[in-house]
Amino acid sequence: MVEGKLKKRYDAGLTPSLQNIPPPRYDLVEKKYFSPIVTEATRGCPHPCTYCQLNIVRTPHRTRPIDDVIRDLSNTSGLPWYKKKMAMLLDNNLGGDLKYAKELLREIAKLKFWAIGAQYSIECLRDDDFVEALDEANCRMSFLGMESLNEESLRGVQKKQNKVKEYKEYFDKLNRKGILTFTGLMFALDEDTKEYYETLPEKLDEVGCNVILPSISIPIYGTPLYDKIKSEGRLIDENISHYEGDHVLFRHNNLTEEEIYEAYRRVNKIFYSWKNIFRRWVKFVKKQSVQESIPQFVLKVVISTVIYFKLSIFQKHHAEERVYDTKKTKIKKALNNSVNKYPEERLTAISIN
């Protein structure tokens, strides 16, 4: 505050240090809100993907002291016993520093979790030692920014680290270790075509995605993608309540709005049919190789199965509530469109349950 007024801009000047971050106070959390242990070991990402909010203000990829991360993962007083056995590393990209990531995972392995989850970029899977370290730490789910199976679309958003021809090899590599793949999938990238969307369900099956997180491209304010679309006069919707991945927000170079929506609905419907959910689960279990005692293997399969069905059912439910053209979704769209008529309501989010 300056003379009782907010400044137009607050700039830290320096990248904040990740040293001496205090441990979480689980003892202050009401039991009904307990989740498995969640922490982050790193911040930032070395890649320049144009849609990513991390590129609004570029900061270097940074790491926390490994001892601090292990302290946070061990600081579980007050948690129910079964919640102490699972953890999630919520990094932007754990693999931004592979040497650090492998060292950290080997230390996490000593904690003997039943399961952990991690987020990192796909090219990290070229490093077999990294995959081994994930397995040693009992990683059972990896979130990966796949985003597209179209090489031109990936290049268009500067995601050059992804190579579509490598996807199947890497996903199989994880599945053999009993690690599920949860992959982002973006629609309405500028180089997408109708022909690409027509073959997308088959391509997803070919590369062996276990669970996908589909979304329609969001030009987040301040990103290079937003600046490009805005400068070309293609932005058609600035209602902030629509910036959640289920709305077409800008005019596409090759596709109409309805063609994008139709592809989005179709892929969701095919991928998350009960038949395909169960078929993928059977394929995932069959790929796994027994490298431990039978009881340990059974526990691994049970835990990964629970994670798989929880993620799949959540995504199926989201599609039924927000994506498919049911009576309920039509009512929601009508209400959302009414908000879009009034500029002063652009920053007002609507939630309809």
N, C-alpha and C positions, 0 to 999 in steps of 0.2 A: 504494500500500500504506500502511495505517495500522497500526502495531504488528504487521506481518506478516499482515494480513488485507485482503482486497479490500473496497472500499466497495460499498454496494448500487447506487450510481449515480455515473457520471462525466459531468460536464457541462462542456463547453468554455466555455460562457458566451457566447462571441462566434462569429460565422460565420467560419470559417477564410479567410484571404486566399488568392487565387490568384496573387499576385505571387511572382516568384522561385522557381517550381517548377523543380527541376533537370531537365536533359534526360535521356532514357533512356540506359542504358549497354548498347547493343546488342553491344558487344565482349565482354560477360560472358555472352552467351546462346550455348548450344551450337547449331551450325548446323542440326541436325535439328529444332530447335524454332522456327526462324525463321518469322515470319509477315510479311505486308505491314505497313507502318508503321501504328501505332495511337497515337492521342493524343486528347485532349479540349481543346476551346477554351472551353467553358462548363460550369457546373454549376447544377443546379436547374431549375425550371420554374415559370412564372407561373400555371399552371392548377390548380384544386383537385379533380381527379378523385379520387373517394373510395376507389378500390381501390389507389391508387399509394403505394408506400412513401415517396416524397418528402414526402407529407403527414403522415407520423408526426411529424416535427419540421419545421415550415415554415421554410425559409430563402429569402432572395431569390435570384433568378436572377443569377448572377455571370459575368463574362467575364475571360479571361486577356488579358494584353497580346498584341496580334497578332504583334509581333516574336518573342515567346517561342514561340508556336505554330509560326510559320514556321521558327524555329530547330530545334524538335523534328522537324518534317517533313523538314528538310534534314540532320539529324544521322544519316546512314545508314551511317557507316563500319562495315564488318564484315558488312553485309547483302549477299546475292547481288544481282547487278545487276538482275534482273527483279523482285525484291521491293522495290527502291528506286522502282519506277515505279507502285506502287499504295499507297493509304493509306485508313484508315478513321477518321472523326471520331466517337468514341463519346460524344457529348454526350447528356444527358437530353433536351434540346431546343435544338438549335442556333439555332432561330428565335425563342427567347425574347426576343432583342433583334435585330430585323431589320436595323437600321442597321449594327450591329456585324457581323452574319453576312454581309451583302453586301460590306462592306469586306474582311473576312477572305477570302471566296471569291475576290475579285478579286486578292488577294495570292497565294493558293494557285495561281491560274491561271498565274502567272509561273513556277511550279516545273515546269510541263508534265508533270504525271502522266499516265499512260495512263488511269487511272481512280481515282476516290475514291468512298467511300460516306459517307452522312450520315444522321443521325436528327433529325427535327424534327416539329412538330405540323402537321396537315393545313391549318389555316387560313392558314399561311404562304404557301400556294400562291395565295392571292388577290393576292399581290404579284408582278406580272410581272417586275419587276426582280430579285427574288430568284431566280426560275426562270432568268432569263438568267445570273445570277451562278453558279448551279449548273452550267449548261451550259458556261460559260467555264472553270470549274475542272475540267471533265471528270468531273463527277459521273455515275456510271453506275448507281448504286443508291441508293434512298432508303427508309429504314425509317420507316413512318408508323403512328401509333396510330389506325387506323380503328375497331377494336374492335366496332362493330355497324352493321348497316344498318337498325336499328329506332330511330326518333327517340325514342320513349318510354324505351327502354333507355339511350340516351345521356344523356337528362335525368336518369334515375334515379341515375346515378353522377357527376353534375355535369360531364359532358363536353359542355358546351353550345357549345364552340367548333366542334364537328363538325356539319356540315349534310349529311345523306345526299344531298339533291338536288344537291349540288355535287361529289360524289365523281367521277362520270364525267368532268366537265369538267376537273378537276384531274389525274386519272390520264392522260387523253388528252394534256393539256398536257405532262406529263413524258415520256410515250412518244414524242411527236413529236420531242423533243430526244434520244431514245435513252436515257432514264433509266428504269430498271426501278422498279416499285413493289413493296415487300415490306411487307405490311400485317398488323398484329395483328388478330385476330378472336376475341372473347371469347364463350363460351357460358355459360349459366346466370345471366345477368343477370336481376334480379328481374322486369323487365317483359317478358322473352322469353315467347313463346307457341309452342304446337305449330304453329299456322298459319304463323308467321314462319319456323320451321325448315324447314317443307315447301317454302317458296319460296326458301330461302336460296341453293342452288346456282345457280338461274337469276339471282337478283339479283347474285351475285358476278360472273357472266358479263356481265351488263348494264353494271355500272359499270366493268368492265375491269381487275380486279385481276390483276397478273402472277403474284405469289407471295403466299401467305398464311401466317401463323403462327397456327394455331388453338390455343386453350387453353380449358380450363374455368376459370371464375372462381375466383381464389384470394383468400380473405379473410386478407390478411397481418396478423399480430398488430400492433396499434397503429394501423391505418388506420381511417378513419371507417367503411368497409365492414365490417371485422371487428367494431367496436364495435356497429354496428347489428344484425348477425346474431347476435352473442353475447347482446345484451340481449333479443332476441326469442326466445331459446332454440332457435335453428335450427341451430347448429353441431353436426355429427354426427361429425366426424373431425378429431382434433388430432394425428394421426400425421404428424410433420414430413416424413417420407419421401414422403408423398402430396402435398405442396405443390409440385407441379411442373407442374400444368396438365393432367394426364390423369385426375384423380379428382374425383368430386362430393363436396364437403366440407360442404355444408349443405343443409337442406331448402328446396326452392324453393317459391315461392308458387303457381305455376301448373302445374308439371311434376313428374313423378315422376323418380327417379334414372334408371330405364331409358329414359325418353323423352329425357333429356338425353344419355345415353351413345349412344343410337341415332342421334340427330341429329348428334352429334360424329363418330361412325363414318361415317355416310352422307356428310356434307360432305367429310371427308377422302378417302373412297373415290372420290367423283365428281370432286372438284377435282384429285386427284393420280393419276388414271388416265393411262396413257401417251398415250392418244388426246387427252385434254384438255391435257396438258402440251405436246405438239407443236402442237396447234391454237392455244394461247395464244402460243407462240413465233412462229408464222407471222403472227398478227395484230400482235404487237409489232413485228416487222421491217417489215411493210407500212406501219405508221403513221409510221415515221421519214421525215423529210424531209432531203434532201441539202443541207447548208448549208456544206460544206467540200469540199476536194479529194477525188477518188474514193479514193485510198489512205487518207486520214484517215477517211473514212466507213466503208470496209471494216474498218479497225482497230477503230473504235467498235463496229460490229456484231459483230465476232468477240469482243471483250472482253465486251460485254453478254450475248452468247450463252453464253459460258463461265460467267459469274456466274449467269445464269438457270438453266441446267441443274444447276449445283452446288447452288444453293438448293433447286430443285424436287426433285432426287433425294434430298437430305438429308431434306427434309420427308416425302417418300414413304417413305423407309426408316424414319423415326421412326414414321410411322403404322402401317407393317407390323409393327414391333417392339413398339409400345406401345399401339396404339389398336384395331386390328382384332381380332376374336375368333378368333385362330388358336390352335392347341394351345399354342404358346409363351407367348402373352399370358395364357392361362387359368392356366398354371402360375405365372406371375409374380403374377397377382391372388391366387391361393390363398396364396402365400407372404407377400404383403403383408398379406392379411387376417389371417393367423396372428399377425403382429406387432401388429396393432391390438387383439388380445385382451388384451395386457399393458400397463397404463399406464406401467410403468417403462421400456418400450421406445419411448415416443413420440418421443423425441429421437434415436433411432438410425435412421440412413438405411440403406436396403438398396439394393445395386446388383447386378443379375443380368444377366450378359452371355451 
